[in-house]
Amino acid sequence: MGSSSRCTVIVPTYNRRRLLELTLDSLAAQDLHRDRFEVVVVDDGSSDDTATMVRSFEERFDLRYFYQPDEGYRVARARNVGIRHARGEVCVFVDSGVLLHSASLSAHVAAHDATEEPLALNGYVYCFNLDNEDAGLIRKHVDVDDVDSTIASLARTGSWPDVREPFYERYSDDFGHLPAPWLMYWTCHASARTEQVRAVGSYDEEFRTWGGEDLDLAYRLHRDGARFGVSRAASSIHYPHDKDQGDNTRSAQRNYRYIAEKYDTPITRVLTEEPAIRFSLFNEVVVERGLPRCADHRAGVTG
C-alpha cells in the first residue's frame, strides 16, 4: 500500500447521541490530515435526534451519515453499509463512545502501509469495563476535552488497561501465529483493509443480537491470510455506558454456537463448551489438545 493511503472510519450508532458526539470530537482532533480520512456514521434507527448532532460536524472533516429504520439490533448491517460506501483503503471500525487518541488514525494507516500482507489490527482500548464495574471512577478520571492527556495518565499509572493486556503480555503484540488469533479482534476499535473485508463477505447480517459478529468477520479474515496484532499507538478510551453484562453474555453464547455450527471445525466447536473457556486461555487449550488448525482441518475434510 502507498504512503498516501486513506482510511474510512465506520461508526455504527443507536440512541447514543452524547457518546457518539464524544467519538466525533476525538476524530476531529486527529493529527492525520483531513484529506486522508473520512467518517461514515450509520444510524441503526435512533430516535434521539442523532442526525442533527452528526451534521454539526460536517465542516470539521469528511463525514457522511446513513440511516436505517429501527428493525431491531442490526449493527452488522450498519457496519456493512459503511463498508459498501467506504472510499478509503483501510476500514477503521469504532463504536460510539470510543475516544481516540489524536495519533490513532495515523497509527492505523502507518501499520497497514508498512506491510504488503493484510492486517487485522486492534487499537488499544483503555477503560473497557465488562460490567461497568468502575464506571463512576472512570468518568471522573477521563477528561473528554483532553483525551491525549488522559491516555498518557492511564499509561503512566497503569490504570484500567485494555482487558486483553494479559493476553498481549503472554503472546506479544503480534499474535498472528496463534491458531485462533481472531478471538481478540473486537471491532469497538480495530482496522482491516477494505478490499479484504469486502472479499471475505463483510459482516454476517444473521447476527441480530449482541456479540460475536466481529469474531465471525475476524475468523474469515484469518482464513484469508490476515495477520493479527495490536497497535498501542492507536490508543483509545472506552467511555462507560449502560450495559447488562448478563444479557450480553447469554446473547454472545447463542452467537458463538452459531459460529461453531457455521464453520464446524474442532477449534470453533470449543466456543460452545460449558463452562466457557476464557478467551485469554483459548489458544492454550487448543494447543494442549493438539487440535488441527481450521485450514488444515478443512483440507483434510475436502482432500
GIVENKA-V38483 format. One record per residue. N is the residue number from 1. RES is the residue in one small letter. PHI is phi in radians with two decimals (NA if undefined). OMEGA is omega in degrees with one decimal (NA if undefined). Layout:
BEGIN
N:RES:PHI:OMEGA / N:RES:PHI:OMEGA
END
This chain:
BEGIN
1:m:NA:-178.6 / 2:g:-1.41:-177.9 / 3:s:-1.27:179.4 / 4:s:-1.72:-177.6 / 5:s:-0.98:174.4 / 6:r:-1.83:173.7 / 7:c:-2.22:175.8 / 8:t:-1.99:177.9 / 9:v:-1.58:-177.0 / 10:i:-1.90:-175.6 / 11:v:-2.17:172.5 / 12:p:-1.37:-179.2 / 13:t:-2.68:175.1 / 14:y:-2.73:177.0 / 15:n:0.90:176.7 / 16:r:-2.26:-172.6 / 17:r:-0.94:-177.3 / 18:r:-1.20:178.8 / 19:l:-1.09:178.1 / 20:l:-1.10:178.5 / 21:e:-1.04:177.9 / 22:l:-1.09:178.0 / 23:t:-1.10:-179.2 / 24:l:-1.15:174.6 / 25:d:-1.02:-179.6 / 26:s:-1.20:177.4 / 27:l:-1.24:177.9 / 28:a:-1.17:-177.8 / 29:a:-1.70:-177.1 / 30:q:-1.16:177.6 / 31:d:-1.43:172.9 / 32:l:-1.22:-176.1 / 33:h:-1.00:-174.8 / 34:r:-1.07:175.3 / 35:d:-1.32:-174.7 / 36:r:-1.72:177.1 / 37:f:-2.59:173.9 / 38:e:-2.31:178.6 / 39:v:-2.16:177.1 / 40:v:-2.06:176.7 / 41:v:-1.70:178.5 / 42:v:-2.08:-173.6 / 43:d:-1.66:-177.5 / 44:d:-1.54:173.5 / 45:g:1.73:-177.5 / 46:s:-1.09:177.2 / 47:s:-2.14:-175.1 / 48:d:-1.95:179.9 / 49:d:1.06:175.6 / 50:t:-0.99:-174.2 / 51:a:-1.01:-179.0 / 52:t:-1.08:179.4 / 53:m:-1.10:-178.7 / 54:v:-1.04:-176.8 / 55:r:-1.16:177.0 / 56:s:-1.22:178.9 / 57:f:-1.72:-171.6 / 58:e:-1.09:179.5 / 59:e:-1.52:-173.9 / 60:r:-1.65:175.3 / 61:f:-2.87:-179.8 / 62:d:-1.22:-170.5 / 63:l:-2.34:172.2 / 64:r:-2.27:-176.7 / 65:y:-2.18:176.7 / 66:f:-2.20:-177.9 / 67:y:-2.18:170.9 / 68:q:-2.19:-176.1 / 69:p:-1.03:178.6 / 70:d:-1.30:176.8 / 71:e:-2.14:-176.6 / 72:g:1.65:-175.2 / 73:y:-1.19:-178.5 / 74:r:-2.37:-178.7 / 75:v:-1.17:177.5 / 76:a:-1.09:178.4 / 77:r:-1.14:179.3 / 78:a:-1.05:179.1 / 79:r:-1.13:178.7 / 80:n:-1.14:174.7 / 81:v:-1.04:178.2 / 82:g:-1.09:-179.8 / 83:i:-1.12:-179.8 / 84:r:-1.10:-176.2 / 85:h:-1.66:-176.0 / 86:a:-1.13:176.3 / 87:r:-1.88:-179.9 / 88:g:-1.59:177.0 / 89:e:-1.29:-179.9 / 90:v:-2.15:171.5 / 91:c:-1.70:173.3 / 92:v:-1.92:-179.3 / 93:f:-1.61:-177.7 / 94:v:-2.42:176.6 / 95:d:-1.53:172.4 / 96:s:-1.04:-178.9 / 97:g:1.66:172.6 / 98:v:-1.67:-176.5 / 99:l:-1.81:-174.5 / 100:l:-1.56:168.7 / 101:h:-1.02:-175.6 / 102:s:-1.10:179.9 / 103:a:-1.72:-173.2 / 104:s:-1.11:-177.6 / 105:l:-1.14:175.9 / 106:s:-1.03:-179.2 / 107:a:-1.17:177.8 / 108:h:-1.06:-177.9 / 109:v:-1.08:-179.4 / 110:a:-1.08:-179.7 / 111:a:-1.12:179.3 / 112:h:-1.23:178.5 / 113:d:-1.18:-171.8 / 114:a:-1.41:-176.6 / 115:t:-2.49:176.2 / 116:e:-1.41:-178.6 / 117:e:-1.36:179.8 / 118:p:-1.23:179.7 / 119:l:-1.97:164.8 / 120:a:-2.08:-164.3 / 121:l:-1.97:173.6 / 122:n:-1.43:160.5 / 123:g:-1.42:178.8 / 124:y:-1.52:-171.8 / 125:v:-2.06:173.1 / 126:y:-1.35:168.1 / 127:c:1.21:177.0 / 128:f:-1.41:178.7 / 129:n:-1.65:-177.1 / 130:l:-1.14:-176.4 / 131:d:-2.30:178.8 / 132:n:1.02:-171.8 / 133:e:-1.17:179.1 / 134:d:-2.15:-171.7 / 135:a:-1.00:-177.7 / 136:g:-1.10:179.5 / 137:l:-1.13:-179.4 / 138:i:-1.12:-179.9 / 139:r:-1.04:179.0 / 140:k:-1.20:-175.1 / 141:h:-1.42:-173.5 / 142:v:-1.44:172.9 / 143:d:-1.68:-175.5 / 144:v:-1.16:178.1 / 145:d:-1.58:178.4 / 146:d:-2.55:-176.3 / 147:v:-1.10:-177.3 / 148:d:-1.06:-179.7 / 149:s:-1.18:177.8 / 150:t:-1.11:179.2 / 151:i:-1.11:177.1 / 152:a:-1.06:178.7 / 153:s:-1.17:179.0 / 154:l:-1.10:179.8 / 155:a:-1.17:-177.7 / 156:r:-1.19:-175.5 / 157:t:-1.62:-177.1 / 158:g:1.28:-177.4 / 159:s:-1.43:174.8 / 160:w:0.76:177.3 / 161:p:-1.18:174.1 / 162:d:-0.90:-178.6 / 163:v:-1.11:177.2 / 164:r:-1.55:-176.5 / 165:e:-0.98:177.5 / 166:p:-1.02:176.4 / 167:f:-1.14:179.6 / 168:y:-1.09:179.8 / 169:e:-1.12:-177.2 / 170:r:-1.31:-171.1 / 171:y:-1.99:-178.3 / 172:s:1.57:-178.9 / 173:d:-1.33:175.8 / 174:d:-1.98:-169.6 / 175:f:-2.01:-178.4 / 176:g:-1.19:179.9 / 177:h:-1.32:-175.9 / 178:l:-1.27:180.0 / 179:p:-1.21:-179.6 / 180:a:-2.38:-179.6 / 181:p:-1.21:-176.3 / 182:w:-1.12:-179.4 / 183:l:-1.15:-176.6 / 184:m:-1.83:179.8 / 185:y:-1.64:-175.6 / 186:w:-1.96:-171.8 / 187:t:-1.49:163.2 / 188:c:-1.16:174.6 / 189:h:-2.87:-178.0 / 190:a:-2.81:179.3 / 191:s:-2.47:175.3 / 192:a:-2.81:179.4 / 193:r:-1.24:-176.7 / 194:t:-0.99:-178.0 / 195:e:-1.03:-178.8 / 196:q:-1.26:178.6 / 197:v:-1.02:178.2 / 198:r:-1.16:-176.4 / 199:a:-1.11:-178.7 / 200:v:-1.54:174.2 / 201:g:1.80:179.6 / 202:s:1.00:-177.7 / 203:y:-1.41:176.5 / 204:d:-1.41:-175.1 / 205:e:-1.37:171.7 / 206:e:-1.24:176.2 / 207:f:-1.30:-176.8 / 208:r:-2.12:173.1 / 209:t:-2.38:-172.0 / 210:w:-1.13:164.9 / 211:g:1.73:168.7 / 212:g:1.72:-178.0 / 213:e:-1.16:177.5 / 214:d:-1.29:177.6 / 215:l:-1.15:179.0 / 216:d:-1.11:174.9 / 217:l:-1.10:-178.2 / 218:a:-1.07:178.2 / 219:y:-1.03:-179.3 / 220:r:-1.24:173.5 / 221:l:-1.09:177.9 / 222:h:-1.06:179.9 / 223:r:-1.10:-178.3 / 224:d:-1.61:172.1 / 225:g:1.76:178.6 / 226:a:-1.20:174.7 / 227:r:-1.70:-173.9 / 228:f:-1.77:176.9 / 229:g:-2.99:178.7 / 230:v:-2.25:173.1 / 231:s:-1.88:178.6 / 232:r:-1.28:176.1 / 233:a:-1.23:175.7 / 234:a:-1.56:-173.8 / 235:s:-1.64:-175.4 / 236:s:-2.82:177.2 / 237:i:-2.15:174.8 / 238:h:-1.62:-175.6 / 239:y:-1.27:-174.4 / 240:p:-1.08:173.4 / 241:h:-2.59:-177.5 / 242:d:-1.08:176.9 / 243:k:-2.74:176.6 / 244:d:-2.15:-174.4 / 245:q:-1.11:177.8 / 246:g:-1.10:177.4 / 247:d:-1.10:-179.3 / 248:n:-1.09:-179.5 / 249:t:-1.11:179.4 / 250:r:-1.11:178.4 / 251:s:-1.12:-179.3 / 252:a:-1.08:180.0 / 253:q:-1.08:175.9 / 254:r:-1.10:-178.7 / 255:n:-1.25:175.7 / 256:y:-1.15:175.9 / 257:r:-1.09:177.4 / 258:y:-1.10:178.2 / 259:i:-1.07:-178.4 / 260:a:-1.06:179.9 / 261:e:-1.25:-177.5 / 262:k:-1.13:-175.5 / 263:y:-1.76:171.8 / 264:d:0.86:174.2 / 265:t:-2.08:178.9 / 266:p:-0.97:-179.0 / 267:i:-1.26:-178.3 / 268:t:-1.16:178.2 / 269:r:-1.13:179.2 / 270:v:-1.09:178.2 / 271:l:-1.04:-174.7 / 272:t:-1.66:-174.7 / 273:e:-1.21:175.4 / 274:e:-2.17:-4.9 / 275:p:-1.17:-175.8 / 276:a:-1.10:177.0 / 277:i:-1.49:-179.9 / 278:r:-1.05:-178.6 / 279:f:-1.03:-178.9 / 280:s:-1.15:-179.2 / 281:l:-1.90:-171.9 / 282:f:-1.00:-177.8 / 283:n:-1.14:178.0 / 284:e:-1.12:178.2 / 285:v:-1.11:179.3 / 286:v:-1.02:-179.0 / 287:v:-1.19:-179.1 / 288:e:-1.05:-179.1 / 289:r:-1.45:-179.3 / 290:g:1.20:-178.4 / 291:l:-1.24:179.4 / 292:p:-1.23:172.0 / 293:r:-1.04:-173.3 / 294:c:-1.03:179.8 / 295:a:-1.11:178.9 / 296:d:-1.16:178.6 / 297:h:-1.07:-179.5 / 298:r:-1.10:178.4 / 299:a:-1.10:178.3 / 300:g:-1.20:179.8 / 301:v:-1.22:-174.6 / 302:t:-1.65:-176.2 / 303:g:-1.35:NA
END
